[in-house]
Amino acid sequence: MPKIDLEAIEQINRTGYPAPFDRGVQGRWYRRLAPAGGLTAFGVSQVVLKPGAWSSQRHWHAGEDEFLVMVSGEAVLVDDQGEHVLRPGDCAAFPMNDGNGHHVQNRGDIDCAFVVVGAGTNLGGDYPDIDLRFTAEGGYVHNDGRPYPTKRVP
């Protein structure tokens, strides 16, 4: 049956971000939906942010398109153009290699949730606000290329 039982999918709260960059995502919980549905051409995740949590560090992907649909609660999308309130039904699109660093913050008092879809090739990307980049091999490096000891969490 094509309907996916969300409760049967593990809700994960982990990151490969090296300290101190891991702190902002401590209240981020996500479920990987694509594997549960047998999808292999793109990724789909349900993300829940507890009050005060971020979706990620502000980033952009060199080889992956991202599309977000806000499902519940309220959040603030922070990107290169500023801050944008997201409410249920609002959508945001991030074309690959556009250099527009973005993330979502829950600044409210209740959980918020969104679904994010991604497709493309992992060519790496950048976190423009901090000394961190991610590589096609799944690692993290400093802006000068020195590796961090942690790996990205799939």
Backbone as JSON Lines, residues from 0, in Angstrom:
{"i":0,"aa":"M","n":[0.84,-1.18,0.0],"ca":[0.0,0.0,0.0],"c":[0.89,1.25,0.0]}
{"i":1,"aa":"P","n":[0.59,2.24,-0.82],"ca":[1.43,3.42,-0.92],"c":[1.4,4.34,0.31]}
{"i":2,"aa":"K","n":[0.36,4.21,1.15],"ca":[0.32,5.09,2.33],"c":[1.44,4.7,3.29]}
{"i":3,"aa":"I","n":[2.16,5.71,3.76],"ca":[3.29,5.47,4.66],"c":[2.84,5.69,6.09]}
{"i":4,"aa":"D","n":[3.15,4.75,6.96],"ca":[2.85,4.85,8.39],"c":[3.99,5.61,9.06]}
{"i":5,"aa":"L","n":[3.79,6.91,9.31],"ca":[4.84,7.73,9.9],"c":[5.33,7.18,11.24]}
{"i":6,"aa":"E","n":[4.43,6.66,12.03],"ca":[4.82,6.16,13.35],"c":[5.73,4.94,13.26]}
{"i":7,"aa":"A","n":[5.72,4.26,12.12],"ca":[6.58,3.09,11.94],"c":[8.0,3.47,11.51]}
{"i":8,"aa":"I","n":[8.22,4.75,11.2],"ca":[9.53,5.22,10.77],"c":[10.23,5.88,11.95]}
{"i":9,"aa":"E","n":[11.45,5.48,12.18],"ca":[12.22,6.03,13.3],"c":[12.36,7.54,13.17]}
{"i":10,"aa":"Q","n":[12.08,8.23,14.26],"ca":[12.32,9.67,14.32],"c":[13.73,9.85,14.88]}
{"i":11,"aa":"I","n":[14.58,10.53,14.11],"ca":[16.0,10.61,14.42],"c":[16.38,12.01,14.89]}
{"i":12,"aa":"N","n":[17.26,12.06,15.87],"ca":[17.81,13.33,16.33],"c":[19.31,13.15,16.44]}
{"i":13,"aa":"R","n":[19.99,13.31,15.31],"ca":[21.45,13.2,15.32],"c":[22.01,14.07,14.2]}
{"i":14,"aa":"T","n":[23.28,14.38,14.35],"ca":[23.97,15.19,13.36],"c":[25.43,14.8,13.32]}
{"i":15,"aa":"G","n":[26.06,15.07,12.2],"ca":[27.5,14.9,12.11],"c":[28.25,16.2,12.3]}
{"i":16,"aa":"Y","n":[27.51,17.3,12.48],"ca":[28.18,18.59,12.67],"c":[29.19,18.5,13.79]}
{"i":17,"aa":"P","n":[30.38,19.01,13.57],"ca":[31.35,19.08,14.66],"c":[30.94,20.19,15.65]}
{"i":18,"aa":"A","n":[31.34,20.03,16.9],"ca":[31.09,21.07,17.9],"c":[31.86,22.31,17.49]}
{"i":19,"aa":"P","n":[31.34,23.46,17.71],"ca":[30.1,23.8,18.4],"c":[28.91,23.92,17.46]}
{"i":20,"aa":"F","n":[29.07,23.55,16.18],"ca":[28.02,23.76,15.19],"c":[26.84,22.82,15.37]}
{"i":21,"aa":"D","n":[26.97,21.82,16.22],"ca":[25.9,20.85,16.46],"c":[24.81,21.38,17.41]}
{"i":22,"aa":"R","n":[25.08,22.43,18.14],"ca":[24.16,22.9,19.18],"c":[22.8,23.35,18.65]}
{"i":23,"aa":"G","n":[22.78,24.07,17.55],"ca":[21.52,24.62,17.03],"c":[20.52,23.58,16.59]}
{"i":24,"aa":"V","n":[20.99,22.36,16.27],"ca":[20.09,21.33,15.76],"c":[19.72,20.28,16.81]}
{"i":25,"aa":"Q","n":[20.02,20.54,18.06],"ca":[19.72,19.57,19.11],"c":[18.22,19.29,19.23]}
{"i":26,"aa":"G","n":[17.38,20.26,18.87],"ca":[15.94,20.07,18.93],"c":[15.31,19.74,17.59]}
{"i":27,"aa":"R","n":[16.11,19.25,16.65],"ca":[15.61,18.87,15.32],"c":[15.39,17.36,15.29]}
{"i":28,"aa":"W","n":[14.2,16.94,14.91],"ca":[13.87,15.52,14.78],"c":[13.4,15.29,13.35]}
{"i":29,"aa":"Y","n":[13.84,14.21,12.73],"ca":[13.45,13.97,11.34],"c":[13.21,12.49,11.08]}
{"i":30,"aa":"R","n":[12.39,12.27,10.05],"ca":[12.12,10.92,9.55],"c":[12.45,10.92,8.06]}
{"i":31,"aa":"R","n":[13.2,9.9,7.62],"ca":[13.52,9.74,6.21],"c":[12.36,8.97,5.56]}
{"i":32,"aa":"L","n":[11.58,9.65,4.74],"ca":[10.37,9.06,4.17],"c":[10.62,8.33,2.85]}
{"i":33,"aa":"A","n":[11.56,8.79,2.05],"ca":[11.78,8.17,0.74],"c":[12.09,6.68,0.84]}
{"i":34,"aa":"P","n":[13.03,6.25,1.7],"ca":[13.3,4.8,1.78],"c":[12.07,3.99,2.2]}
{"i":35,"aa":"A","n":[11.25,4.55,3.08],"ca":[10.05,3.83,3.54],"c":[9.06,3.63,2.4]}
{"i":36,"aa":"G","n":[9.07,4.54,1.43],"ca":[8.18,4.42,0.28],"c":[8.8,3.75,-0.92]}
{"i":37,"aa":"G","n":[10.05,3.3,-0.79],"ca":[10.73,2.66,-1.89],"c":[11.25,3.63,-2.94]}
{"i":38,"aa":"L","n":[11.33,4.91,-2.6],"ca":[11.78,5.92,-3.56],"c":[13.3,5.99,-3.56]}
{"i":39,"aa":"T","n":[13.88,6.09,-4.74],"ca":[15.34,6.12,-4.85],"c":[15.87,7.3,-5.67]}
{"i":40,"aa":"A","n":[15.01,8.02,-6.41],"ca":[15.48,9.09,-7.28],"c":[15.56,10.44,-6.56]}
{"i":41,"aa":"F","n":[14.95,10.54,-5.4],"ca":[15.01,11.78,-4.62],"c":[14.77,11.45,-3.15]}
{"i":42,"aa":"G","n":[15.18,12.37,-2.3],"ca":[14.99,12.2,-0.87],"c":[13.8,13.0,-0.38]}
{"i":43,"aa":"V","n":[13.14,12.49,0.64],"ca":[12.02,13.17,1.28],"c":[12.15,12.96,2.78]}
{"i":44,"aa":"S","n":[12.06,14.04,3.52],"ca":[12.12,13.94,4.97],"c":[11.03,14.78,5.6]}
{"i":45,"aa":"Q","n":[10.49,14.28,6.71],"ca":[9.62,15.06,7.57],"c":[10.5,15.57,8.7]}
{"i":46,"aa":"V","n":[10.46,16.87,8.95],"ca":[11.3,17.48,9.97],"c":[10.41,18.17,10.99]}
{"i":47,"aa":"V","n":[10.69,17.91,12.26],"ca":[10.01,18.59,13.37],"c":[11.07,19.37,14.13]}
{"i":48,"aa":"L","n":[10.8,20.65,14.33],"ca":[11.7,21.49,15.11],"c":[11.02,21.85,16.42]}
{"i":49,"aa":"K","n":[11.68,21.53,17.5],"ca":[11.23,21.95,18.82],"c":[11.49,23.45,18.95]}
{"i":50,"aa":"P","n":[10.81,24.14,19.88],"ca":[11.07,25.56,20.07],"c":[12.57,25.84,20.28]}
{"i":51,"aa":"G","n":[13.07,26.8,19.53],"ca":[14.48,27.18,19.6],"c":[15.4,26.43,18.66]}
{"i":52,"aa":"A","n":[14.92,25.38,18.02],"ca":[15.77,24.54,17.17],"c":[15.89,25.1,15.76]}
{"i":53,"aa":"W","n":[16.99,24.74,15.11],"ca":[17.24,25.06,13.71],"c":[17.17,23.77,12.9]}
{"i":54,"aa":"S","n":[16.86,23.91,11.61],"ca":[16.86,22.76,10.71],"c":[18.27,22.29,10.41]}
{"i":55,"aa":"S","n":[19.21,23.25,10.37],"ca":[20.6,22.99,10.0],"c":[21.37,24.27,10.25]}
{"i":56,"aa":"Q","n":[22.65,24.23,10.01],"ca":[23.38,25.48,9.86],"c":[22.96,26.07,8.51]}
{"i":57,"aa":"R","n":[23.06,27.37,8.36],"ca":[22.69,27.99,7.09],"c":[23.65,27.48,6.01]}
{"i":58,"aa":"H","n":[23.09,26.92,4.92],"ca":[23.89,26.2,3.93],"c":[23.3,26.34,2.53]}
{"i":59,"aa":"W","n":[24.06,25.9,1.54],"ca":[23.57,25.7,0.18],"c":[24.29,24.49,-0.42]}
{"i":60,"aa":"H","n":[23.62,23.86,-1.39],"ca":[24.14,22.64,-2.04],"c":[24.63,22.94,-3.45]}
{"i":61,"aa":"A","n":[25.8,22.44,-3.8],"ca":[26.33,22.61,-5.15],"c":[25.57,21.76,-6.17]}
{"i":62,"aa":"G","n":[25.08,20.6,-5.77],"ca":[24.47,19.7,-6.74],"c":[23.13,19.13,-6.34]}
{"i":63,"aa":"E","n":[22.37,19.83,-5.5],"ca":[21.07,19.3,-5.07],"c":[20.04,20.41,-5.0]}
{"i":64,"aa":"D","n":[18.89,20.17,-5.64],"ca":[17.73,21.04,-5.49],"c":[17.02,20.65,-4.2]}
{"i":65,"aa":"E","n":[16.46,21.64,-3.52],"ca":[15.66,21.38,-2.32],"c":[14.33,22.11,-2.45]}
{"i":66,"aa":"F","n":[13.27,21.48,-1.93],"ca":[11.94,22.08,-1.91],"c":[11.31,21.78,-0.56]}
{"i":67,"aa":"L","n":[10.76,22.81,0.07],"ca":[10.21,22.68,1.42],"c":[8.74,23.07,1.42]}
{"i":68,"aa":"V","n":[7.92,22.31,2.16],"ca":[6.51,22.63,2.37],"c":[6.26,22.64,3.87]}
{"i":69,"aa":"M","n":[5.82,23.78,4.38],"ca":[5.51,23.91,5.81],"c":[4.19,23.2,6.08]}
{"i":70,"aa":"V","n":[4.18,22.37,7.13],"ca":[3.0,21.56,7.44],"c":[2.26,22.09,8.66]}
{"i":71,"aa":"S","n":[2.99,22.4,9.73],"ca":[2.32,22.87,10.95],"c":[3.22,23.81,11.72]}
{"i":72,"aa":"G","n":[2.59,24.64,12.55],"ca":[3.34,25.6,13.34],"c":[3.83,26.75,12.48]}
{"i":73,"aa":"E","n":[4.81,27.46,13.01],"ca":[5.37,28.61,12.31],"c":[6.88,28.57,12.48]}
{"i":74,"aa":"A","n":[7.59,28.98,11.45],"ca":[9.05,29.02,11.49],"c":[9.53,30.24,10.71]}
{"i":75,"aa":"V","n":[10.82,30.51,10.82],"ca":[11.43,31.61,10.08],"c":[12.5,31.02,9.17]}
{"i":76,"aa":"L","n":[12.34,31.26,7.88],"ca":[13.35,30.9,6.89],"c":[14.36,32.04,6.85]}
{"i":77,"aa":"V","n":[15.62,31.72,7.08],"ca":[16.69,32.72,7.02],"c":[17.54,32.39,5.8]}
{"i":78,"aa":"D","n":[17.65,33.36,4.88],"ca":[18.49,33.16,3.7],"c":[19.23,34.45,3.39]}
{"i":79,"aa":"D","n":[19.88,34.49,2.26],"ca":[20.68,35.66,1.9],"c":[19.85,36.93,1.71]}
{"i":80,"aa":"Q","n":[18.54,36.78,1.47],"ca":[17.68,37.94,1.29],"c":[17.04,38.43,2.6]}
{"i":81,"aa":"G","n":[17.25,37.67,3.7],"ca":[16.68,38.1,4.98],"c":[15.91,37.0,5.67]}
{"i":82,"aa":"E","n":[14.86,37.41,6.38],"ca":[14.04,36.49,7.16],"c":[12.62,36.48,6.61]}
{"i":83,"aa":"H","n":[12.03,35.27,6.54],"ca":[10.72,35.09,5.93],"c":[9.92,34.13,6.81]}
{"i":84,"aa":"V","n":[8.76,34.56,7.28],"ca":[7.91,33.71,8.11],"c":[7.28,32.63,7.23]}
{"i":85,"aa":"L","n":[7.32,31.4,7.72],"ca":[6.7,30.26,7.04],"c":[5.55,29.75,7.9]}
{"i":86,"aa":"R","n":[4.37,29.62,7.27],"ca":[3.19,29.08,7.94],"c":[2.69,27.89,7.14]}
{"i":87,"aa":"P","n":[1.79,27.08,7.72],"ca":[1.3,25.9,6.99],"c":[0.84,26.23,5.58]}
{"i":88,"aa":"G","n":[1.34,25.45,4.63],"ca":[1.03,25.63,3.22],"c":[2.07,26.45,2.47]}
{"i":89,"aa":"D","n":[2.9,27.2,3.19],"ca":[3.95,27.96,2.53],"c":[5.02,27.03,1.98]}
{"i":90,"aa":"C","n":[5.62,27.43,0.87],"ca":[6.65,26.63,0.21],"c":[7.89,27.48,-0.03]}
{"i":91,"aa":"A","n":[9.03,26.82,-0.12],"ca":[10.28,27.48,-0.44],"c":[11.09,26.56,-1.35]}
{"i":92,"aa":"A","n":[11.79,27.15,-2.31],"ca":[12.59,26.37,-3.26],"c":[14.02,26.88,-3.26]}
{"i":93,"aa":"F","n":[14.96,25.94,-3.32],"ca":[16.39,26.27,-3.3],"c":[17.07,25.53,-4.44]}
{"i":94,"aa":"P","n":[17.29,26.21,-5.57],"ca":[17.95,25.57,-6.71],"c":[19.4,25.23,-6.38]}
{"i":95,"aa":"M","n":[19.86,24.13,-6.94],"ca":[21.26,23.73,-6.72],"c":[22.21,24.81,-7.2]}
{"i":96,"aa":"N","n":[23.3,24.94,-6.47],"ca":[24.41,25.8,-6.81],"c":[24.06,27.28,-6.92]}
{"i":97,"aa":"D","n":[22.97,27.7,-6.24],"ca":[22.62,29.13,-6.32],"c":[23.37,29.97,-5.29]}
{"i":98,"aa":"G","n":[24.04,29.31,-4.34],"ca":[24.82,30.04,-3.35],"c":[24.0,30.75,-2.29]}
{"i":99,"aa":"N","n":[22.69,30.54,-2.27],"ca":[21.81,31.18,-1.3],"c":[21.76,30.33,-0.03]}
{"i":100,"aa":"G","n":[22.59,30.7,0.95],"ca":[22.59,29.97,2.21],"c":[21.26,30.12,2.92]}
{"i":101,"aa":"H","n":[20.71,29.0,3.42],"ca":[19.38,29.01,4.02],"c":[19.28,28.0,5.14]}
{"i":102,"aa":"H","n":[18.39,28.26,6.06],"ca":[17.94,27.3,7.05],"c":[16.65,27.8,7.66]}
{"i":103,"aa":"V","n":[16.03,26.94,8.47],"ca":[14.75,27.25,9.1],"c":[14.95,27.24,10.6]}
{"i":104,"aa":"Q","n":[14.39,28.23,11.27],"ca":[14.47,28.34,12.73],"c":[13.07,28.34,13.33]}
{"i":105,"aa":"N","n":[12.89,27.6,14.41],"ca":[11.64,27.66,15.16],"c":[11.83,28.64,16.3]}
{"i":106,"aa":"R","n":[11.27,29.82,16.16],"ca":[11.38,30.84,17.19],"c":[10.13,30.92,18.05]}
{"i":107,"aa":"G","n":[9.2,29.99,17.83],"ca":[7.94,29.99,18.55],"c":[7.98,29.17,19.83]}
{"i":108,"aa":"D","n":[6.79,28.97,20.4],"ca":[6.64,28.25,21.66],"c":[6.16,26.82,21.48]}
{"i":109,"aa":"I","n":[5.83,26.42,20.24],"ca":[5.35,25.07,19.97],"c":[6.17,24.47,18.84]}
{"i":110,"aa":"D","n":[6.08,23.15,18.69],"ca":[6.76,22.47,17.59],"c":[6.26,22.99,16.25]}
{"i":111,"aa":"C","n":[7.12,22.95,15.27],"ca":[6.7,23.19,13.89],"c":[7.19,22.0,13.07]}
{"i":112,"aa":"A","n":[6.54,21.77,11.92],"ca":[6.91,20.63,11.09],"c":[6.85,21.03,9.62]}
{"i":113,"aa":"F","n":[7.76,20.45,8.84],"ca":[7.75,20.65,7.4],"c":[8.25,19.39,6.72]}
{"i":114,"aa":"V","n":[7.99,19.32,5.43],"ca":[8.49,18.24,4.58],"c":[9.46,18.88,3.6]}
{"i":115,"aa":"V","n":[10.62,18.23,3.45],"ca":[11.62,18.73,2.51],"c":[11.96,17.62,1.52]}
{"i":116,"aa":"V","n":[12.04,18.01,0.24],"ca":[12.36,17.09,-0.85],"c":[13.66,17.56,-1.47]}
{"i":117,"aa":"G","n":[14.56,16.63,-1.74],"ca":[15.83,16.96,-2.36],"c":[16.16,15.99,-3.48]}
{"i":118,"aa":"A","n":[16.76,16.52,-4.54],"ca":[17.18,15.66,-5.65],"c":[18.42,16.24,-6.29]}
{"i":119,"aa":"G","n":[19.28,15.36,-6.71],"ca":[20.5,15.78,-7.38],"c":[21.65,14.89,-7.01]}
{"i":120,"aa":"T","n":[22.83,15.43,-7.16],"ca":[24.06,14.71,-6.88],"c":[24.79,15.41,-5.76]}
{"i":121,"aa":"N","n":[25.29,14.64,-4.81],"ca":[26.01,15.24,-3.7],"c":[27.37,15.74,-4.18]}
{"i":122,"aa":"L","n":[27.44,17.02,-4.49],"ca":[28.7,17.62,-4.91],"c":[29.31,18.45,-3.79]}
{"i":123,"aa":"G","n":[28.68,18.43,-2.63],"ca":[29.15,19.23,-1.52],"c":[28.43,20.55,-1.46]}
{"i":124,"aa":"G","n":[28.91,21.4,-0.58],"ca":[28.29,22.7,-0.41],"c":[28.97,23.48,0.68]}
{"i":125,"aa":"D","n":[28.36,24.58,1.06],"ca":[29.01,25.52,1.95],"c":[28.05,26.0,3.03]}
{"i":126,"aa":"Y","n":[28.64,26.36,4.16],"ca":[27.95,27.01,5.28],"c":[28.55,28.42,5.36]}
{"i":127,"aa":"P","n":[27.92,29.41,4.74],"ca":[28.57,30.7,4.57],"c":[28.82,31.49,5.85]}
{"i":128,"aa":"D","n":[28.15,31.16,6.94],"ca":[28.3,31.92,8.18],"c":[29.41,31.41,9.09]}
{"i":129,"aa":"I","n":[29.91,30.21,8.82],"ca":[30.84,29.56,9.74],"c":[32.0,28.92,8.98]}
{"i":130,"aa":"D","n":[33.0,28.47,9.7],"ca":[34.17,27.82,9.11],"c":[33.86,26.34,8.87]}
{"i":131,"aa":"L","n":[33.0,26.07,7.88],"ca":[32.55,24.71,7.62],"c":[32.08,24.6,6.18]}
{"i":132,"aa":"R","n":[32.5,23.51,5.53],"ca":[32.01,23.11,4.21],"c":[31.74,21.62,4.26]}
{"i":133,"aa":"F","n":[30.85,21.13,3.38],"ca":[30.66,19.68,3.3],"c":[31.09,19.2,1.93]}
{"i":134,"aa":"T","n":[31.6,17.97,1.9],"ca":[32.23,17.44,0.7],"c":[31.37,16.37,0.05]}
{"i":135,"aa":"A","n":[31.64,16.08,-1.2],"ca":[30.94,15.02,-1.92],"c":[31.18,13.66,-1.28]}
{"i":136,"aa":"E","n":[32.26,13.52,-0.56],"ca":[32.59,12.24,0.09],"c":[31.88,12.07,1.42]}
{"i":137,"aa":"G","n":[31.11,13.06,1.85],"ca":[30.36,12.93,3.1],"c":[31.06,13.47,4.32]}
{"i":138,"aa":"G","n":[32.13,14.19,4.13],"ca":[32.85,14.75,5.27],"c":[32.64,16.24,5.41]}
{"i":139,"aa":"Y","n":[33.25,16.77,6.46],"ca":[33.26,18.2,6.7],"c":[34.7,18.69,6.67]}
{"i":140,"aa":"V","n":[34.89,19.88,6.13],"ca":[36.21,20.49,6.12],"c":[36.1,21.94,6.56]}
{"i":141,"aa":"H","n":[37.21,22.46,7.08],"ca":[37.33,23.89,7.34],"c":[37.37,24.62,6.01]}
{"i":142,"aa":"N","n":[37.19,25.92,6.03],"ca":[37.25,26.69,4.78],"c":[38.62,26.6,4.1]}
{"i":143,"aa":"D","n":[39.67,26.31,4.87],"ca":[41.0,26.16,4.27],"c":[41.27,24.72,3.8]}
{"i":144,"aa":"G","n":[40.27,23.82,3.92],"ca":[40.41,22.45,3.43],"c":[40.79,21.42,4.47]}
{"i":145,"aa":"R","n":[41.21,21.83,5.66],"ca":[41.56,20.86,6.7],"c":[40.3,20.11,7.14]}
{"i":146,"aa":"P","n":[40.36,18.78,7.27],"ca":[39.17,18.01,7.62],"c":[38.79,18.14,9.09]}
{"i":147,"aa":"Y","n":[37.5,18.07,9.35],"ca":[36.97,17.89,10.7],"c":[36.93,16.39,10.96]}
{"i":148,"aa":"P","n":[36.88,15.97,12.22],"ca":[36.89,14.54,12.53],"c":[35.54,13.87,12.38]}
{"i":149,"aa":"T","n":[34.48,14.6,12.03],"ca":[33.14,14.01,11.93],"c":[32.71,13.87,10.49]}
{"i":150,"aa":"K","n":[31.7,13.04,10.27],"ca":[31.13,12.81,8.94],"c":[29.67,13.23,8.95]}
{"i":151,"aa":"R","n":[29.15,13.55,7.77],"ca":[27.72,13.88,7.63],"c":[26.88,12.66,7.94]}
{"i":152,"aa":"V","n":[25.72,12.89,8.51],"ca":[24.78,11.82,8.81],"c":[23.83,11.69,7.63]}
{"i":153,"aa":"P","n":[23.74,10.5,7.04],"ca":[22.85,10.35,5.88],"c":[21.38,10.49,6.25]}
